[in-house]
């Protein structure tokens, strides 16, 4: 055999070697194709019989003899010699080969008859690249739609095999006929089902490594569909005009996984009229019938004027009447009728005689007592009775005052009452010097209403005809006063009278309720201090590199909005502007209201004033619309808008149970007469704006708040309001007769006006040594709610205790610009929006965020926004501008399952850190 010991392998071995007769070598095992993994060499083996020698040839060159490992054995069955040879091929050898084809090796075996060659075995370096040539892409498909996910695995040797995972679990297409994974590594789902939503991953693997593609989120969504309308409800009013409604739900099917919400309204309302019960009434009596043989004639009447309808009561009384028609001349039983009844008539005459004498004695006694009381009241003090109900057809108005002898400070009895005056003060007026006169005319110490009605229980006083009356008119002084449920530090303190008179001329009679600030892309918040009115401009609402001077104002004069019919104005008229500002996301306007919110009793509308000065309806609070959004809280309405302008809330009562919330407050101060003390009782809308105006007026008049204000629920049942002073100490104080109780018509209270409702009472001390006043002020609606305020105060300023107001004192920060205006840090807000704006297979999206924040109505409005979660968070910011209740938001997020950390744990220092980690688990 040729030598293979040398380094020169170029010498070729002979193709055949002469040998003794026998058989050619037969290969029992040939070398296989192999792959070198990393730096590990591979082993090629070859086995043949009968074989005298076996050598490897790689890439056309013989492998050195020393690199062969040979084993020899004997086949027991045939007795032939079996030889097996091994060689190692390293990564370096393969990398150093540069040929037109892959690195290959082949076995050559010799026997006595000649040589045999094995198959060529290729040797390649195995690898798998990292990056997929095509990653699957996420999709949102409707239910029953087709899903095709493409995947092209990375380049590799050998070629990678592809496997699909759903939520980290392998997909077996053999078990689900709806899924096909055989088409060029792609995943095909023929008809999408809700269960097909999930995260899909393409797995590529060969002998070297495994590679994972980017996960593709597949969301199978369901667009919402309306259910059938319910039947119309019964008319909610038992009598007269009311409403009935029907509803439908977006549950056929319900929107899932970000599917579109149903378009249109979920509730329809129509007006209805219930027939009122009509009680029957008698028609006039008929003519008497002809006299009958029994000496009687009849007359009849019927209950037909009108007849009872719709469950009304039948007429009370008899429908037939009879009487004797001969005036006693008729003969019965052979006797005249007047003789039969003569005995009874004599007894009746005696009774009538004695009754007349008793009535005459009683009338004389009453006259004597009345004259005595009149003379006593004339000698002590004048009586002032205000009754303006004559303007509405009630009691006749009269004022009388008896002038004391020798008292030049009282006005003459020469002025006739003027029933057209809307605000007057009637009573003894002290004019000690010119400054006092200025006080009375400019500050309007007493400002009772024209609709006050004082109940008069003694009719003889009216007959005196005394009409002396002094009238003075004053202007309103709107002011500011905080409102809320937490204690603040503002107090009302009585002013020194002399200082008050001296500085009265310098006090402005109006205080402008307006706030302005310069806003840009970062947004911010505007607040009219202590009024409950605020404006929130979200971050990014104003374009970058732009800035506007935004203003927020409350109309203090009489509103130009005149409600129609039974509609009432429920809050202040608010203007925000300028109107030419364009925002890319809705801003939030907060307006306080005084309605006891109940959709069965109120139908509340938002109205906007046009450039022509007319008012147009924007929407009803219960209406489903995508133009704006109204969220009605117990004391305020939060409105999401896209345009600035003037807005107001109008309430339409749809039942007698509709409640207008009134705040009742009582103030007091000494009058110019040192023995008199004035109580002023206000009933105003339960809004901070109305209360601050009252407090401003009282500050100018030196008034002191005597008791914490209370809330009165005033129903729309047409019943009037009564205000009375009770339990006055009898031997220390006295009040003028017939003025302890005042009544205000329902329409005056219900419709409201630019000025708060005021009732004034004048009390007189018996002695200058009396400094303490204890009494009760009762305010009640007939057939309605009642509140009692307990007055316990000292009339001396040095001993007087101040009553603390309860409010959010926001007067120090009327405007906040940039991140400090928001409770939620901007970085945290972005992460929340990124999380909830993305549809989730488990339904944890912005709709769940809205539900956890008690936003369950008109979700179609948020669905039209570019970032529904951002608008929901803006609404949260507007609702929690005072409390900043981040803990409730954190609890809502925890319930959804998106976070386990409380936002309220953020400290003031952390709020300024832009990279604050909201949650260590999910990075929110």
C-alpha positions in Angstrom: 0.0 0.0 0.0 1.2 3.5 -0.6 2.6 5.3 2.4 0.4 7.9 4.1 3.0 8.9 6.7 4.3 11.9 4.9 3.0 15.4 5.0 2.5 15.5 1.3 -0.9 14.1 0.7 -1.0 15.1 -3.0 0.1 11.6 -4.0 -3.1 9.8 -5.0 -3.7 6.2 -3.8 -4.4 3.7 -6.4 -8.0 3.1 -7.3 -7.6 -0.6 -7.1 -5.1 -3.0 -5.5 -4.5 -6.4 -6.9 -5.6 -9.0 -4.4 -6.6 -12.6 -4.0 -10.0 -13.7 -5.2 -12.8 -12.5 -2.9 -15.5 -9.8 -2.7 -15.4 -6.0 -2.8 -15.8 -4.1 0.5 -19.3 -3.5 1.5 -20.0 -0.4 3.7 -22.0 -1.3 6.8 -21.9 2.4 8.0 -21.3 5.5 6.0 -20.4 8.9 7.2 -23.4 11.2 7.8 -23.8 14.9 7.2 -22.8 16.7 10.3 -22.8 20.2 11.9 -20.2 21.7 14.0 -21.8 23.4 17.1 -19.8 26.3 18.5 -16.2 25.0 18.7 -16.9 21.3 19.3 -15.3 19.0 16.7 -17.5 16.4 15.1 -16.6 12.7 14.5 -17.1 11.0 11.2 -17.2 7.2 11.2 -17.0 4.5 8.5 -17.5 0.7 8.7 -17.0 -1.9 6.0 -16.4 -5.7 5.4 -14.3 -7.3 4.1 -11.8 -4.5 4.3 -8.1 -4.6 4.6 -7.8 -0.8 4.9 -10.1 2.2 5.1 -9.1 5.8 4.6 -11.0 9.2 4.6 -10.7 11.6 1.7 -11.9 15.2 2.5 -12.4 17.8 -0.2 -10.5 15.6 -2.7 -7.4 15.1 -0.4 -6.5 12.1 1.7 -6.6 12.5 5.4 -3.3 11.8 7.1 -2.9 8.3 8.5 -2.2 9.6 12.0 -5.6 11.2 12.1 -7.4 7.9 11.7 -8.5 5.7 14.5 -9.1 2.2 13.3 -10.7 -0.8 14.9 -10.7 -4.4 13.5 -13.1 -7.3 14.3 -14.3 -10.5 12.7 -17.9 -11.2 11.6 -18.7 -14.5 13.2 -21.5 -15.2 10.8 -19.4 -14.9 7.6 -15.9 -15.1 8.9 -15.0 -11.9 7.1 -12.8 -9.1 8.5 -14.7 -6.0 9.6 -12.9 -2.7 9.9 -14.2 0.6 11.4 -12.4 4.0 11.1 -13.0 7.4 12.9 -11.7 10.9 12.2 -12.3 14.3 13.8 -13.2 17.4 11.9 -12.6 20.7 13.7 -14.3 24.1 13.2 -11.0 25.6 12.1 -10.6 23.0 9.3 -14.1 23.9 8.0 -13.5 27.7 8.3 -10.1 27.4 6.4 -11.7 25.6 3.5 -12.7 27.9 0.7 -14.3 26.0 -2.1 -17.2 26.1 -4.5 -19.1 23.7 -2.3 -19.5 22.7 1.4 -16.7 20.9 3.2 -17.1 17.1 2.5 -15.5 13.8 3.5 -15.7 10.3 1.9 -14.5 6.8 2.9 -12.5 4.5 0.6 -12.2 0.9 1.6 -9.8 -1.8 0.1 -10.2 -5.6 -0.2 -8.5 -8.3 -2.3 -10.8 -7.6 -5.2 -10.6 -3.8 -5.2 -11.9 -0.6 -3.6 -15.3 0.8 -2.7 -16.3 4.5 -2.0 -18.9 5.7 0.5 -21.3 8.6 0.1 -20.0 12.1 0.5 -20.8 13.5 3.9 -21.0 17.4 4.2 -19.7 19.1 7.3 -21.1 22.6 8.1 -20.8 25.1 10.9 -24.2 25.3 12.6 -25.6 28.8 13.6 -28.9 30.7 14.1 -29.0 34.4 13.8 -30.7 36.5 16.4 -33.2 38.7 14.5 -36.3 37.4 12.8 -36.6 38.4 9.2 -40.3 39.2 9.9 -41.9 39.4 13.4 -45.6 38.8 13.8 -47.7 42.0 14.1 -50.5 42.6 16.6 -54.0 42.9 15.2 -57.5 44.0 16.3 -60.1 42.0 14.5 -63.8 41.7 14.9 -65.3 38.5 16.1 -65.6 35.8 13.4 -63.0 37.7 11.3 -59.9 36.0 9.8 -56.5 36.3 11.6 -53.2 35.9 9.7 -49.9 36.3 11.6 -46.8 36.2 9.5 -43.5 34.9 10.8 -40.1 34.5 8.9 -37.6 33.0 11.2 -33.9 34.0 11.4 -31.4 32.7 9.0 -29.7 29.5 10.3 -27.9 26.2 9.5 -29.7 23.9 9.7 -32.9 25.7 8.9 -34.9 26.6 12.0 -38.2 25.0 12.8 -41.1 27.2 13.8 -43.5 26.7 16.7 -46.3 29.1 17.8 -47.1 30.0 21.4 -50.2 31.6 22.7 -49.8 33.1 26.2 -46.6 31.0 26.5 -48.5 27.8 25.8 -47.7 25.8 22.6 -50.4 25.7 19.9 -51.3 22.3 18.4 -53.1 22.8 15.2 -54.0 19.1 15.2 -56.3 19.7 18.1 -58.1 22.8 16.7 -59.4 22.7 13.1 -59.9 26.5 13.2 -56.1 27.0 13.4 -53.5 26.3 10.7 -49.8 26.6 11.3 -48.5 24.7 8.2 -48.5 27.5 5.6 -45.0 28.8 5.4 -44.5 29.3 9.1 -47.6 31.6 9.3 -50.4 31.2 11.8 -53.9 31.3 10.3 -57.1 31.5 12.4 -60.1 31.1 10.1 -62.8 32.5 12.3 -61.8 34.6 15.3 -63.3 33.8 18.6 -63.2 35.7 21.9 -61.0 33.0 23.3 -58.5 33.7 20.5 -57.5 37.0 22.1 -54.0 36.8 23.6 -50.3 37.3 23.1 -48.8 35.2 20.2 -45.1 34.4 19.9 -43.2 32.8 17.1 -40.5 30.3 18.3 -37.6 29.4 15.9 -35.2 26.6 17.0 -32.4 24.5 15.5 -29.6 22.4 17.0 -27.7 25.6 18.0 -30.2 27.8 19.7 -33.8 29.0 20.1 -35.1 32.4 19.2 -38.3 34.2 20.3 -40.0 36.8 18.1 -41.7 39.9 19.5 -45.1 39.1 21.0 -48.1 40.1 18.9 -51.2 41.0 20.8 -54.4 39.9 19.1 -57.6 41.5 20.3 -60.8 40.0 19.2 -63.3 42.8 19.9 -67.1 42.9 19.9 -68.9 46.1 18.8 -71.8 47.0 21.1 -75.3 46.6 20.0 -78.5 48.0 21.4 -81.1 45.9 23.1 -84.7 46.4 22.4 -86.4 49.4 23.9 -88.3 48.8 27.2 -91.9 49.7 27.5 -92.7 53.3 28.3 -92.8 54.0 32.0 -95.9 55.3 33.7 -96.3 59.1 33.8 -94.4 60.2 36.9 -97.0 62.9 37.7 -100.3 61.9 39.2 -101.8 65.1 38.0 -100.8 67.4 35.2 -97.6 67.6 33.2 -94.8 65.0 33.8 -92.6 62.7 31.9 -92.2 59.1 31.0 -89.2 57.3 29.7 -88.0 54.2 28.1 -84.5 52.8 28.0 -82.3 50.4 26.3 -78.9 49.0 27.1 -75.8 48.4 25.0 -75.8 44.7 25.8 -76.9 43.0 22.5 -74.0 42.4 22.5 -72.1 44.4 25.1 -68.9 46.0 23.7 -65.8 44.0 24.7 -62.1 44.5 24.3 -62.3 48.0 23.0 -65.2 47.4 20.7 -67.2 50.5 19.6 -69.9 51.6 22.0 -73.4 51.9 20.7 -74.2 55.1 19.0 -77.3 57.0 20.0 -79.3 57.6 23.2 -79.8 55.0 25.8 -82.8 56.8 27.4 -85.7 58.6 25.7 -88.0 60.9 27.5 -91.3 62.4 26.4 -93.6 64.6 28.2 -97.0 63.3 29.3 -100.1 64.6 30.9 -102.0 62.8 33.6 -105.7 63.6 33.9 -106.2 65.3 37.2 -109.0 64.1 39.5 -112.0 66.5 39.3 -114.3 66.7 42.3 -117.9 66.9 41.6 -119.9 70.1 42.2 -123.6 70.7 42.5 -125.6 72.5 39.9 -128.1 75.2 41.0 -131.3 74.1 42.7 -134.3 73.5 40.4 -137.5 75.4 40.9 -139.8 74.3 43.7 -142.3 71.7 42.6 -146.1 72.1 42.9 -147.4 71.8 46.5 -148.4 68.2 47.2 -151.4 67.0 49.1 -149.0 66.5 52.1 -148.4 70.3 52.1 -144.8 69.9 50.9 -143.0 70.9 47.8 -139.6 69.6 46.5 -136.6 70.9 44.6 -133.6 68.9 43.3 -130.1 69.4 42.1 -127.5 67.1 40.4 -123.8 66.7 40.8 -122.9 67.7 37.2 -121.3 71.1 37.5 -118.9 69.4 36.9 -119.5 65.7 37.5 -116.7 63.9 39.3 -114.0 62.6 36.9 -110.8 60.6 37.1 -111.4 59.4 40.6 -112.6 62.8 42.0 -114.9 63.1 45.0 -118.7 63.1 44.7 -120.6 66.1 45.8 -121.2 66.4 49.6 -124.8 67.1 50.7 -128.3 66.1 49.6 -129.5 66.1 46.1 -133.2 66.7 47.1 -134.8 69.1 49.6 -138.4 69.5 50.8 -140.3 72.0 52.9 -143.8 73.0 53.9 -145.4 75.0 51.2 -148.4 76.5 53.1 -146.6 78.5 55.9 -148.4 76.5 58.5 -151.9 76.6 57.1 -152.0 73.1 55.9 -154.5 70.8 57.9 -153.1 67.5 59.2 -155.3 65.3 61.4 -158.0 67.9 61.5 -155.6 70.5 63.1 -153.8 73.5 61.7 -150.1 72.8 61.4 -149.1 75.9 63.3 -151.0 74.6 66.4 -149.2 71.3 66.2 -145.7 73.0 66.3 -146.5 76.0 68.6 -144.9 74.5 71.7 -141.6 73.8 69.9 -141.5 77.3 68.4 -141.9 79.0 71.8 -138.9 77.0 73.2 -136.7 78.0 70.2 -137.6 81.6 70.7 -136.4 81.6 74.3 -133.0 80.1 73.3 -132.5 82.7 70.6 -133.2 85.6 73.0 -130.6 84.5 75.6 -128.0 83.8 72.9 -128.3 87.3 71.5 -127.9 88.9 75.0 -124.7 86.8 75.6 -123.2 87.8 72.2 -123.8 91.5 72.9 -122.0 91.3 76.3 -119.0 89.5 74.7 -118.7 92.1 71.9 -118.6 95.0 74.4 -115.8 93.2 76.4 -113.7 92.7 73.3 -114.1 96.3 72.3 -112.9 97.5 75.8 -109.9 95.2 75.7 -109.0 96.4 72.2 -109.1 100.1 73.1 -107.0 99.5 76.2 -104.3 97.6 74.2 -104.2 100.3 71.6 -103.7 103.1 74.1 -100.9 101.2 75.8 -99.0 100.6 72.6 -99.5 104.2 71.6 -97.8 105.4 74.8 -94.8 103.0 74.6 -93.7 102.6 71.0 -94.9 102.6 67.4 -95.8 99.4 65.6 -94.4 98.6 62.2 -96.2 96.0 60.1 -95.0 95.3 56.6 -97.4 93.5 54.3 -96.5 93.5 50.6 -98.6 90.5 49.7 -101.2 93.0 48.4 -99.2 93.1 45.2 -100.2 89.5 44.7 -103.7 89.7 46.0 -103.1 88.8 49.7 -103.5 91.0 52.8 -103.9 94.8 52.4 -100.7 96.7 53.0 -100.6 99.1 55.9 -98.0 100.8 58.1 -98.8 102.8 61.2 -96.6 104.6 63.7 -97.6 106.8 66.5 -95.4 109.8 67.1 -94.2 110.2 70.6 -94.7 113.5 72.2 -91.5 115.6 72.3 -89.4 113.2 70.3 -88.1 115.2 67.4 -85.9 112.3 66.1 -88.9 110.4 64.7 -90.3 111.3 61.3 -93.7 112.9 60.8 -96.7 110.8 60.0 -97.2 112.3 56.5 -95.9 109.7 54.1 -98.3 107.4 52.3 -97.2 103.8 51.6 -95.7 103.1 48.2 -96.7 99.7 47.1 -94.4 99.8 44.1 -91.1 99.9 46.0 -89.3 96.6 45.7 -87.0 97.0 48.8 -88.0 99.2 51.7 -87.3 99.6 55.4 -90.1 100.7 57.6 -89.6 101.5 61.2 -88.2 104.1 63.6 -85.2 105.8 62.1 -82.6 107.7 64.2 -81.1 110.7 62.4 -78.6 112.0 65.0 -76.2 113.6 62.6 -75.4 113.9 58.9 -73.1 110.9 59.1 -75.9 108.8 60.4 -78.1 109.8 57.5 -75.4 108.8 55.1 -75.3 105.4 56.9 -78.9 104.8 56.4 -79.1 105.8 52.8 -75.9 104.2 51.6 -75.4 101.0 53.5 -79.0 99.8 53.7 -78.9 98.5 57.2 -82.3 97.0 56.7 -83.2 95.6 53.3 -86.4 93.6 53.7 -88.1 92.3 50.6 -91.2 93.6 48.9 -92.8 90.2 49.1 -92.6 89.9 52.9 -96.1 89.3 54.5 -96.6 89.8 58.2 -99.5 88.0 59.7 -101.9 90.4 61.4 -104.2 88.8 64.0 -106.0 91.9 65.3 -108.4 93.4 62.8 -109.2 96.6 64.8 -105.7 97.8 64.3 -106.3 98.1 60.6 -109.2 100.4 61.1 -107.0 103.0 62.7 -105.8 104.0 59.3 -102.4 105.3 60.5 -100.0 105.1 57.5 -96.9 106.8 58.6 -93.9 105.2 56.9 -90.3 106.0 56.3 -88.6 104.5 53.3 -84.9 104.2 52.4 -83.3 102.4 49.5 -79.9 100.9 49.3 -77.7 99.1 46.9 -76.5 95.5 47.1 -72.9 94.8 47.9 -71.8 91.5 46.5 -68.8 90.1 48.2 -66.9 86.8 48.7 -67.4 84.1 51.2 -65.9 80.6 51.3 -68.0 77.5 51.0 -67.5 73.8 51.7 -67.5 71.1 54.4 -64.1 71.7 56.1 -63.2 74.3 58.6 -61.3 77.3 57.4 -59.8 80.2 59.3 -61.9 83.1 57.9 -64.3 84.8 60.4 -66.7 87.7 60.4 -65.9 90.3 63.0 -68.1 93.2 64.0 -66.7 96.6 63.0 -66.6 99.7 65.1 -69.6 101.9 64.2 -67.7 105.1 64.0 -64.9 103.7 61.9 -67.6 102.1 59.7 -69.3 105.4 59.1 -66.1 107.1 58.4 -64.9 104.6 55.8 -68.2 103.9 54.2 -67.7 106.2 51.3 -64.4 104.6 50.4 -65.8 101.0 50.2 -66.6 99.8 46.7 -70.1 98.6 46.3 -69.1 95.9 43.9 -66.3 93.4 43.9 -65.4 91.9 40.6 -65.6 88.1 40.6 -63.0 87.5 37.9 -59.7 85.8 37.6 -57.2 85.9 34.8 -53.8 84.2 34.1 -51.5 83.4 31.2 -51.6 79.8 30.1 -49.6 77.8 27.6 -48.9 74.2 26.6 -48.5 73.0 30.2 -52.1 74.0 31.1 -53.2 74.9 34.6 -56.2 75.8 36.8 -58.2 79.0 37.3 -60.4 79.5 40.4 -62.7 82.4 41.3 -61.8 82.5 45.0 -64.4 81.0 47.4 -67.2 80.7 44.8 -66.9 77.0 43.8 -66.3 78.1 40.2 -63.1 76.8 38.5 -61.6 76.1 35.1 -59.1 73.2 34.4 -57.0 73.4 31.2 -55.3 70.1 30.6 -51.7 69.7 29.7 -51.4 69.9 25.9 -54.8 71.5 25.3 -53.1 74.7 24.1 -50.6 74.2 21.2 -46.9 74.5 21.9 -45.3 77.9 21.4 -48.7 79.5 22.0 -50.0 81.2 25.1 -53.3 82.9 25.9 -54.6 85.1 28.7 -57.5 83.1 29.9 -60.2 84.6 32.2 -63.0 83.2 34.3 -65.8 85.5 35.6 -69.1 85.3 37.3 -72.0 87.6 36.3 -73.0 89.6 39.3 -75.8 91.7 37.8 -79.2 90.3 37.0 -78.7 87.4 34.7 -79.9 87.9 31.1 -81.1 84.3 31.1 -84.9 84.4 31.9 -86.1 80.8 32.5 -89.3 79.8 30.8 -92.3 78.3 32.5 -91.4 76.5 35.7 -87.6 76.4 34.9 -85.3 77.9 37.5 -81.6 79.1 37.4 -79.7 76.7 39.7 -76.3 78.4 39.9 -74.3 81.4 38.8 -73.8 82.5 35.2 -70.2 81.8 34.4 -68.1 83.2 31.5 -64.7 81.8 30.4 -62.7 83.1 27.5 -61.5 84.5 25.2 -63.9 82.8 22.8 -61.3 82.6 20.0 -59.1 80.2 21.9 -59.0 76.8 20.3 -58.1 73.7 22.4 -57.1 70.3 21.2 -58.5 68.4 24.2 -61.6 69.3 26.3 -61.2 71.6 29.3 -63.2 71.2 32.5 -65.6 73.9 33.8 -67.0 73.5 37.3 -70.2 75.4 38.2 -71.9 75.0 41.7 -75.7 74.4 41.8 -78.4 74.3 44.5 -80.5 71.4 43.3 -81.0 68.2 45.3 -80.0 65.9 42.4 -82.6 63.3 41.5 -83.4 62.5 37.8 -86.9 61.6 38.8 -87.6 65.1 40.1 -85.3 67.3 38.0 -84.4 67.6 34.3 -81.3 69.8 34.3 -80.0 71.5 31.1 -76.8 73.3 30.2 -77.3 76.5 28.3 -74.9 78.8 26.4 -75.2 82.4 25.4 -74.6 83.1 21.7 -72.8 86.1 20.4 -76.2 87.7 19.6 -77.0 87.6 23.4 -79.6 84.8 23.0 -79.4 81.6 25.0 -79.4 78.2 23.4 -79.5 74.7 24.9 -76.2 72.8 24.8 -77.4 69.5 26.3 -79.5 67.8 29.0 -77.4 66.3 31.8 -79.1 62.9 31.1 -78.6 63.1 27.4 -76.2 60.9 25.5 -74.0 63.1 23.2 -70.4 63.3 22.0 -70.2 67.1 21.8 -69.7 67.6 25.5 -70.0 65.9 28.9 -71.7 66.8 32.1 -71.1 65.1 35.5 -73.5 66.1 38.2 -72.2 65.9 41.7 -74.3 66.7 44.8 -73.1 70.4 44.9 -71.5 71.1 41.6 -71.6 70.2 37.9 -68.4 69.4 36.1 -68.6 70.0 32.3 -66.1 69.0 29.6 -66.2 71.5 26.8 -64.3 72.4 23.6 -65.2 76.0 23.3 -65.2 79.0 25.7 -68.2 81.2 26.3 -70.9 81.9 28.9 -72.7 79.0 30.5 -75.5 78.4 33.0 -77.4 75.5 34.5 -81.2 75.5 34.2 -83.5 73.1 36.2 -86.9 72.0 35.0 -88.9 70.5 37.9 -90.8 67.5 36.7 -92.6 66.7 40.0 -93.6 68.5 43.2 -90.8 66.6 45.0 -88.1 68.6 43.3 -86.0 70.2 46.0 -84.1 73.5 45.8 -81.4 73.6 48.5 -81.4 76.9 50.5 -78.8 78.0 53.0 -80.3 79.8 56.1 -78.1 82.2 58.0 -78.9 84.8 60.7 -76.9 88.0 61.4 -77.3 90.6 64.0 -76.0 94.1 65.0 -77.0 97.0 67.2 -79.1 99.7 65.6 -78.7 103.5 65.9 -81.0 103.3 69.0 -78.8 101.7 71.6 -81.7 99.7 73.0 -82.6 98.1 69.7 -81.0 95.1 68.2 -81.5 94.0 64.6 -81.8 90.4 63.4 -81.5 89.7 59.7 -82.4 86.2 58.4 -81.2 85.3 54.9 -82.4 82.4 52.7 -80.2 82.0 49.7 -79.2 79.3 47.2 -76.9 76.8 48.6 -73.9 77.9 46.5 -70.7 79.6 47.6 -71.4 82.6 45.3 -74.7 83.4 47.0 -73.3 83.1 50.5 -70.3 85.3 49.8 -72.5 88.1 48.6 -74.5 88.0 51.9 -71.3 88.0 54.0 -69.9 90.9 52.0 -73.1 92.9 52.6 -73.0 92.2 56.3 -69.4 93.2 56.6 -70.3 96.6 55.2 -73.2 96.8 57.7 -71.2 95.7 60.7 -73.2 92.5 61.0 -72.2 89.4 63.0 -72.9 85.8 62.0 -74.8 84.5 65.1 -75.1 80.8 64.2 -73.6 78.3 61.8 -75.7 78.4 58.6 -78.1 75.4 58.0 -79.5 73.7 55.0 -83.2 73.9 54.1 -84.8 71.6 51.5 -87.4 73.8 49.8 -89.8 71.7 47.7 -91.6 72.8 44.6 -95.0 72.1 46.1 -96.2 75.8 45.9 -96.2 76.2 49.7 -94.9 79.4 51.1 -92.0 80.0 53.5 -92.4 81.2 57.1 -89.7 82.8 59.2 -90.3 83.5 62.9 -88.5 84.5 66.0 -89.3 82.4 69.1 -88.6 82.1 72.8 -87.6 85.7 73.3 -86.8 86.3 77.1 -90.0 87.9 78.3 -88.6 90.3 80.9 -85.4 91.2 79.1 -86.4 91.7 75.4 -89.5 92.4 73.5 -90.4 92.4 69.8 -93.0 94.7 68.1 -96.5 93.1 68.1 -97.4 91.1 65.0 -93.9 91.2 63.5 -92.5 88.0 65.1 -93.6 85.9 62.1 -93.1 86.8 58.4 -94.3 84.8 55.4 -92.8 84.8 51.9 -94.8 83.6 48.9 -93.6 80.4 47.1 -92.9 82.1 43.8 -90.5 84.6 45.5 -88.4 81.8 47.0 -88.6 79.3 44.1 -87.9 81.7 41.3 -85.1 83.5 43.1 -83.7 86.9 42.2 -80.4 88.8 41.9 -80.6 89.6 45.7 -80.8 87.0 48.5 -84.1 86.7 50.4 -83.9 88.8 53.6 -86.3 89.1 56.5 -85.5 91.7 59.2 -86.6 91.7 62.8 -86.2 94.5 65.4 -85.9 93.6 69.1 -85.8 96.1 72.0 -84.2 95.7 75.4 -86.0 96.8 78.5 -82.7 97.9 80.1 -79.3 98.9 78.8 -77.8 96.4 81.2 -79.1 93.5 79.2 -76.2 92.3 77.0 -77.1 88.7 76.3 -79.6 87.5 73.7 -81.0 84.0 73.6 -83.7 83.1 71.2 -84.6 80.8 68.3 -85.1 81.6 64.6 -87.5 79.1 62.9 -87.5 78.8 59.1 -89.9 76.4 57.6 -91.9 75.6 54.5 -95.5 74.9 55.0 -96.0 71.1 54.4 -92.2 70.9 54.1 -88.8 71.0 55.8 -88.0 73.1 58.9 -84.8 74.4 60.4 -84.3 76.0 63.8 -81.3 78.3 64.5 -80.4 78.8 68.1 -79.1 82.3 68.8 -76.9 82.8 71.8 -74.8 85.9 71.6 -73.6 89.0 73.3 -74.6 92.3 71.8 -71.4 93.9 73.0 -68.5 93.7 70.6 -65.9 93.1 73.3 -67.8 90.0 74.6 -68.9 88.7 71.2 -67.7 85.3 70.0 -67.0 84.8 66.4 -68.5 82.0 64.4 -66.1 80.1 62.3 -67.0 79.6 58.6 -66.6 76.2 57.0 -64.9 76.5 53.6 -62.0 75.7 51.3 -60.0 78.8 51.5 -58.6 79.0 47.9 -58.2 82.8 47.8 -54.4 82.5 48.0 -54.2 80.5 44.7 -56.7 81.8 42.2 -54.4 80.7 39.3 -52.0 77.8 39.1 -50.0 77.2 35.9 -48.1 74.1 34.9 -47.5 70.8 36.8 -48.3 72.3 40.3 -51.9 72.8 39.2 -52.5 69.0 38.9 -52.7 66.4 41.6 -51.4 63.6 39.5 -47.8 64.0 38.3 -47.5 64.2 34.6 -45.1 61.2 34.3 -47.5 59.0 36.3 -50.5 60.3 34.2 -48.7 59.3 31.0 -48.1 55.8 32.2 -51.7 55.4 33.3 -53.0 56.6 29.9 -50.6 54.3 28.1 -51.8 51.4 30.1 -55.6 51.9 29.9 -55.8 53.3 26.4 -54.4 50.0 25.1 -57.2 47.3 24.8 -56.7 44.3 27.0 -57.9 40.8 26.6 -59.2 40.9 30.2 -61.2 44.0 29.6 -59.0 46.2 31.8 -59.1 49.3 29.6 -60.4 52.9 30.0 -64.0 51.8 30.4 -63.1 50.0 33.6 -61.2 53.1 34.7 -64.3 55.2 34.1 -66.5 52.7 36.0 -64.2 52.7 39.0 -64.4 56.5 39.1 -68.2 56.4 39.1 -68.5 57.5 35.4 -71.1 55.1 34.1 -73.1 57.3 31.6 -72.5 58.5 28.1 -69.3 56.5 27.6 -69.5 57.2 23.9 -68.2 60.7 24.6 -64.9 59.3 25.8 -64.7 56.7 23.0 -64.4 59.6 20.5 -61.4 61.1 22.3 -57.8 60.4 21.2 -57.0 59.4 24.7 -60.1 58.4 26.7 -58.0 57.8 29.9 -56.6 61.3 29.8 -60.1 62.9 29.6 -61.2 60.7 32.5 -58.2 61.8 34.6 -59.0 65.5 33.7 -62.5 65.0 35.0 -61.0 63.4 38.2 -58.8 66.5 38.6 -61.8 68.8 38.3 -63.8 66.8 40.9 -61.0 66.6 43.5 -59.4 70.1 43.2 -59.8 70.6 47.0 -59.3 67.2 48.6 -56.8 65.8 46.0 -58.0 62.3 47.0 -55.2 60.4 45.3 -55.8 57.5 47.7 -59.2 56.8 46.1 -57.6 56.8 42.6 -55.0 54.3 43.8 -57.7 52.1 45.3 -59.6 52.2 42.0 -56.4 51.2 40.1 -55.7 48.4 42.6 -59.2 47.0 42.1 -58.6 46.9 38.4 -55.4 45.0 39.0 -53.0 47.4 37.3 -51.1 48.6 40.4 -50.5 47.7 44.0 -49.0 50.9 45.2 -51.0 53.9 46.6 -50.5 57.1 44.8 -51.1 58.9 48.1 -47.6 57.7 49.2 -46.0 60.2 46.9 -44.4 62.9 49.0 -44.0 66.5 48.0 -40.4 65.9 47.0 -41.3 62.9 44.9 -44.0 64.8 43.0 -41.3 67.0 41.5 -39.3 64.0 40.3 -40.1 63.3 36.7 -38.8 59.7 36.9 -40.9 58.7 39.9 -41.6 54.9 39.8 -45.4 54.5 40.2 -45.2 50.8 40.7 -42.2 48.5 41.0 -44.0 45.7 39.4 -45.4 47.0 36.2 -43.6 50.3 35.8 -46.7 52.5 36.0 
